């Protein structure tokens, strides 16, 4: 039985989006797999980092400890301040994530950031569909990323929990993550603490049931008609029963 580690909850009914280019989409439906990136591959240098607020919380608790003299407590405090951040961050080589955008509606920003050409598309689904579609032996954690002031204490203690924390600078992403610890690689390390220098794969493909995953497909707001029709043909070829819609982000509606 896997250890139950709580992460920020995500209701199964929550609508999520994955904005893609054409090669990424074809990879998903041809392989029937989703790409999970090692968290060191993300742009944010604070991935799998412990907020300074959490370190301060631990330091304060130690200084209130009545069973040790002041010299011993200060030695313990120094060890926490020096070793805890590096200890947590060393796990970034072993934690893998697949990211989605949480929104009831399309996002102009996400189209511009993640679909750089007119031949882009987005998968619309729900958290429940993603949870059901994933086929993995890993202990998969699915949750909403929390955007906090780094001086604030999160209360988290396990490395994978810190995969669900980011600074407010990234709040526009409204990110949902599916994450796991690559325990096969972790078991190769001699000792209980992760070795940051141990070479691990930059990413892994994890099996997924594509028909269960996809609810709707939206084609880019600037995509030509032939691209829209081609996506329909591709879905028919792979026997995927999903509605294909043209994005209405730049279309003026009389009911608006």
C-alpha angles and dihedrals in degrees: 000000000000121000112260108236114177120227129181104293125246118196114233090234093059113119115233135182137206113199112206146171120233098264091051092051093048090049091057097049096039097046095031086222139111122224115239114196124212104249092239086070093065118098096235109095089204095066110136091004127141113238116244087238090065092050090050090051092054091046091052091050091051093050089055092054107119098194098070134061120245094257093054091046092053090050089052091047091051091051092050093048092048104036107030097067093047091043093056094041092052087070092063087088090061104040118088128192143189115199134212134179118243113219139125088217140036118278123225089199093054092049089054096044102042105024106054098172136049088252094073131120142182132223113221117200142130134261089248092054091050092048092050095043098052114098109194140136089213121100094254118204118200119188148133117272112243118219110211142165104262089228088062121093113240097191090226121137108172120080095234090055089063089061085074095056127086137160121261089255087081099043092112088071093066086200132199116193136199106201140174140173113244095229093176089066092039091056089058090065116091107234139019097281121077117250110229091200094056108112112239130173114277088229146346137218113237121197119253136177101238096197089053093045102051120071099162138352121219119196120215116281089239097042117125120245093251090060092052091051092046091057089054090052092049092052090049090050092054092041093241112156102209132132116247117211133181111235113257096197094115097031118104113229123205089218094054 
